[in-house]
Amino acid sequence: MLFRRCLLVVDRFLGECNLVVRPLDPRLGKVPNISAAALMDDGSPVLIVDVEDLVRSIAKVFSSGQLSQVNQSAHQAVTKTYKRVLVVDDSITVREMERKLLENNGYKAEVAVNGIDGWNAIRSGDYDLVVTDIDMPRMNGFELTSQIKTHANLKQTPVIIVSYKDREEDRLQGLEAGADYYLTKSSFHDDTLLKAVIDLIGEA
């Protein structure tokens, strides 16, 4: 038997977990490429891939001529470069809301838990945009924005401040620090934050 090496591409890797795997209902018959099912902790059903059956299916598609080797244009599509956004906030709830909003709209979002963590991340990473809170331990959002905007290699990186503070003096302080946008956290409930992101770095 001639073996062929295959590469499967997935949208993203979500992680690992322990599951109680259960066989499929016999009334379903043999489901192609699926061996069993399980329930997540929240009750969501997941299907377990039958790897051997999947490899056989891929080999069958190859042998039938329905699938050719990846051409250059397809390769370019698979290796698409995503626009990277760093979200800096000490509130896990806010971080996750912003991260999900960005990822649901096609951006690659990474998170930092405070200003120092964010400052270390942006100096070692390559981000298209930074979204930061103000009130954080160790380094607040005003200080982080100022550090970015006065750094020779980072000053062109756009910064959006998103804060519960909606006073005019806070907004002016944020803009004076170099922020490109100053938004309140009510912007989660409409398209304001997303529109600001698109205005600064374009659509994903």
C-alpha positions as CSV (number, residue, x, y, z in Angstrom):
1,M,0.0,0.0,0.0
2,L,1.3,3.4,-1.0
3,F,1.2,5.9,1.9
4,R,0.8,9.6,1.2
5,R,1.6,12.4,3.7
6,C,-1.4,14.7,4.2
7,L,-1.7,18.1,5.8
8,L,-5.0,19.3,7.3
9,V,-5.7,23.0,8.0
10,V,-8.0,24.1,10.8
11,D,-9.3,27.5,11.7
12,R,-7.6,27.5,15.1
13,F,-6.6,25.2,17.9
14,L,-8.9,25.7,20.9
15,G,-7.1,23.5,23.5
16,E,-7.3,20.1,25.2
17,C,-9.9,18.7,27.5
18,N,-10.9,15.3,29.0
19,L,-14.2,13.9,27.6
20,V,-16.4,10.9,28.2
21,V,-16.6,9.5,24.7
22,R,-19.8,7.7,23.7
23,P,-20.5,5.6,20.6
24,L,-22.9,7.1,18.0
25,D,-26.5,5.8,17.9
26,P,-26.4,2.6,15.8
27,R,-29.4,3.9,13.9
28,L,-27.2,6.5,12.3
29,G,-25.1,3.9,10.6
30,K,-21.5,4.6,9.7
31,V,-20.9,8.3,9.7
32,P,-18.0,9.1,7.4
33,N,-14.9,10.2,9.2
34,I,-16.6,10.3,12.7
35,S,-16.1,7.6,15.3
36,A,-18.0,8.8,18.4
37,A,-19.4,11.8,20.2
38,A,-19.1,13.5,23.6
39,L,-20.6,16.4,25.6
40,M,-18.6,19.4,26.8
41,D,-19.0,20.7,30.3
42,D,-21.6,23.2,29.1
43,G,-23.6,20.5,27.4
44,S,-22.4,21.3,23.9
45,P,-22.1,18.2,21.7
46,V,-18.8,17.5,19.9
47,L,-18.0,14.8,17.3
48,I,-14.8,12.7,17.6
49,V,-12.9,12.3,14.3
50,D,-12.1,8.8,13.1
51,V,-8.5,9.5,12.0
52,E,-8.0,6.3,10.1
53,D,-11.3,6.7,8.2
54,L,-10.4,10.4,7.5
55,V,-7.0,9.3,6.0
56,R,-8.7,6.7,3.8
57,S,-11.2,9.4,2.7
58,I,-8.4,11.8,1.8
59,A,-6.6,9.0,-0.1
60,K,-9.8,8.2,-2.0
61,V,-10.2,11.8,-3.0
62,F,-6.6,11.9,-4.2
63,S,-6.9,8.7,-6.2
64,S,-10.1,9.8,-7.9
65,G,-8.4,13.0,-9.1
66,Q,-10.9,15.3,-7.3
67,L,-8.0,16.9,-5.4
68,S,-4.7,18.1,-6.8
69,Q,-1.6,19.3,-5.0
70,V,-1.9,22.7,-3.5
71,N,-1.1,25.4,-6.0
72,Q,0.6,28.7,-5.3
73,S,-2.6,30.7,-5.1
74,A,-4.2,28.2,-2.7
75,H,-1.0,28.3,-0.6
76,Q,-1.2,32.0,-0.4
77,A,-4.8,31.8,0.8
78,V,-3.9,29.3,3.5
79,T,-1.0,31.5,4.8
80,K,-3.0,34.7,4.9
81,T,-1.5,37.3,7.2
82,Y,-4.0,38.4,9.9
83,K,-4.0,41.9,11.3
84,R,-2.8,41.6,14.9
85,V,-4.4,43.6,17.8
86,L,-3.2,43.7,21.4
87,V,-5.9,44.1,24.0
88,V,-4.6,45.4,27.4
89,D,-7.0,45.3,30.3
90,D,-6.9,44.0,33.9
91,S,-10.5,42.9,33.8
92,I,-10.8,39.4,32.3
93,T,-14.4,40.1,31.4
94,V,-13.5,43.2,29.3
95,R,-10.5,41.5,27.8
96,E,-12.6,38.5,26.6
97,M,-15.4,40.8,25.3
98,E,-12.9,42.8,23.2
99,R,-11.0,39.7,22.1
100,K,-14.1,37.9,20.9
101,L,-15.4,41.1,19.2
102,L,-12.2,41.4,17.2
103,E,-11.8,37.7,16.4
104,N,-15.4,37.4,15.3
105,N,-14.6,40.1,12.8
106,G,-11.5,38.4,11.4
107,Y,-8.7,40.0,13.4
108,K,-6.1,38.1,15.4
109,A,-6.4,39.4,19.0
110,E,-3.9,38.8,21.8
111,V,-4.3,40.0,25.4
112,A,-2.2,41.5,28.2
113,V,-3.3,41.7,31.8
114,N,-1.9,45.1,32.7
115,G,0.2,48.0,31.4
116,I,3.6,46.4,32.0
117,D,2.5,43.2,30.5
118,G,1.2,45.1,27.5
119,W,4.4,47.1,27.2
120,N,6.5,44.0,27.2
121,A,4.2,42.3,24.7
122,I,4.3,45.2,22.2
123,R,8.0,45.5,22.3
124,S,8.5,41.9,21.5
125,G,5.6,41.4,19.1
126,D,4.5,43.0,15.9
127,Y,1.0,44.5,16.4
128,D,-1.1,46.6,14.0
129,L,-3.1,48.1,16.8
130,V,-3.3,48.4,20.6
131,V,-6.5,48.7,22.5
132,T,-6.0,49.6,26.2
133,D,-7.9,50.4,29.4
134,I,-6.8,53.3,31.7
135,D,-7.0,52.1,35.3
136,M,-4.5,49.2,35.6
137,P,-1.9,48.2,38.1
138,R,1.8,48.8,37.5
139,M,1.3,51.0,34.4
140,N,-1.9,52.8,33.5
141,G,-3.3,53.3,30.0
142,F,-2.1,56.9,29.7
143,E,1.4,55.8,30.6
144,L,1.3,52.9,28.2
145,T,0.1,55.1,25.4
146,S,2.8,57.6,26.0
147,Q,5.5,54.9,26.1
148,I,4.3,53.6,22.7
149,K,4.0,57.0,21.1
150,T,7.4,58.2,22.2
151,H,9.2,55.0,21.2
152,A,11.2,55.4,18.0
153,N,10.1,52.0,16.5
154,L,6.5,51.9,17.9
155,K,5.2,55.4,17.6
156,Q,3.4,54.7,14.3
157,T,1.3,52.0,16.1
158,P,-2.3,53.3,16.5
159,V,-3.7,53.2,20.0
160,I,-7.4,53.1,21.1
161,I,-8.2,53.8,24.7
162,V,-11.4,52.2,26.0
163,S,-12.4,53.2,29.5
164,Y,-15.3,53.6,31.9
165,K,-14.1,57.2,32.4
166,D,-16.2,59.5,30.3
167,R,-15.2,62.9,31.6
168,E,-13.9,65.4,29.1
169,E,-10.6,65.9,31.0
170,D,-9.9,62.1,30.8
171,R,-10.6,62.1,27.1
172,L,-8.3,65.1,26.6
173,Q,-5.5,63.4,28.7
174,G,-5.8,60.3,26.6
175,L,-5.5,62.2,23.3
176,E,-2.6,64.2,24.7
177,A,-0.8,61.0,25.5
178,G,-1.1,60.1,21.9
179,A,-4.2,57.9,21.6
180,D,-5.8,57.9,18.2
181,Y,-9.3,57.2,19.7
182,Y,-10.7,57.6,23.2
183,L,-13.9,55.5,23.6
184,T,-16.1,54.6,26.6
185,K,-16.8,50.9,27.3
186,S,-20.4,51.4,26.2
187,S,-18.9,51.2,22.7
188,F,-19.1,47.4,23.2
189,H,-22.8,47.5,22.7
190,D,-22.7,49.2,19.3
191,D,-20.3,49.4,16.3
192,T,-18.2,52.3,17.7
193,L,-15.2,50.2,18.7
194,L,-15.2,48.1,15.5
195,K,-15.6,51.2,13.3
196,A,-12.6,52.8,15.1
197,V,-10.5,49.7,14.4
198,I,-11.5,49.6,10.8
199,D,-10.7,53.4,10.5
200,L,-7.2,52.8,11.9
201,I,-6.1,49.6,10.3
202,G,-8.8,48.7,7.8
203,E,-11.0,45.6,7.7
204,A,-9.5,42.2,8.6
